[in-house]
Amino acid sequence: MERDQVIVRTSLVGIGVNVLLAATKAGMGLLANSIAMVLDAVNNLSDALSSIITIVGAKLSAKLPDRKHPMGYGRIEYISALMVAALVLYAGITSAVESVKKIISPEPAEYSVLTLVLLVVAVAAKILLGRYVKKKGEEVHSGALEASGADALSDAILSSSVLACAVVFLLTGWSLEAYVGLVISGFIIKSGVEMMMETLDDILGQRPDAEFTKKIRELIVQEDKVRGAYDLILNNYGPNKNLGSVHIEVPDTMTVEELDPLIRRIQARVLRESGVIMTGIGVYAYNTKDDEAAHIRNRVMETVLNHDWALQVHGFYVDVEKKTMRFDVVMSFEMDPKEGLRQIHEEVRALYPDYRAVVSPDVDVAD
């Protein structure tokens, strides 16, 4: 089954369960004059609306690329997840306002055995739904589904608190309705804020998974001629839609005739094994003909890497005849690149005053 079909089918299940729970809890809450139960119903209704938005997002994100959006519509899913988070946050704030009103002007609740039974069923239903939706979300890498699943599991805890409130009232006559409603509101608001922050991270772009980038580099250096893979950048255009670029380090004796099939093999292997489309593969040459170049390289690298903020040196090449060297330095975010370059140039000049060094600063974008 295709990814968007799984998302739609799972979301439809969530809509059906949440609408049924919302209607049941709302009806019982109004009959029992229970603000906590009514707010729990509102929370279930917001979950149903979230699932509807998830379906719309999945359908729109599956659209094929066109002239206006050549990278496709995959990022719409992130926007739909953000809308889900906004709905959850709105439901939480509204619930908090209503709970405070009930604390100021309390009204006694009237629970029954049927109410307790329905709450037990609701808790069980939410646990099963949460596990199901979260599992499906992990299978198809859908952030919206995973968020909905996690939200459903937290809802089970909230429904349990309503159940506990009802039991306490029946045993002692103490009405904790409004206070439990306020606690529920807090959980809903917390969930909405967390979902929103996670989705914003996806929209803004975040550091790729270290294991994933390690796997891509390992695939690249499987080629005999490739000594290293550097400057790996992944651009995400929606779930499972990654475009990448990288620099490979190869001998300075390779010809373009040899490089072309090498690059094509790397692109095919990375796409096959990781699903990433390598749109650009640049080349760094390393010295193979001069022992003095290797000595210079080792000495300069040792000097530069003595700094904590210098994370990596790569793309090192020395032209002994022209007295030039060039290399890239990956700097940590704590270091101002201009200051880092100034220090490196001073140190290299002190080591090799006859050489001209061309140093390029790189950003620590991937592990």
Protein Blocks (a to p, Z undefined) as FASTA:
>chain_A
ZZklmmmmmmmmmmmmmmmmmmmmmmmmmmnopaklmmmmmmmmmmmmmmmmmmmmmmmm
mpccdfklmnojmlmmmmmmmmmmmmmmmmmmmmmmmmmmmmmmgcdddddfklmmmmmm
mmmmmmmmmmmmmmmmmmnopaklmmmmmmmmmmmmmmmmmmmmmmmmmmnopafklmmm
mmmmmmmmmmmmmmmmmmmmmmnopaddfklmmmmmmmmmmpmklmbdehiacddebehi
acddddddddfkbcfklmmmmmmmmmmmmmmmnopacfbdcdddddfkbmklmmmmmmmm
mmmmmpmklmbdehiacdfknopacddddddfkbcfklmmmmmmmmmmmmmmmbccdddd
dddfbZZ
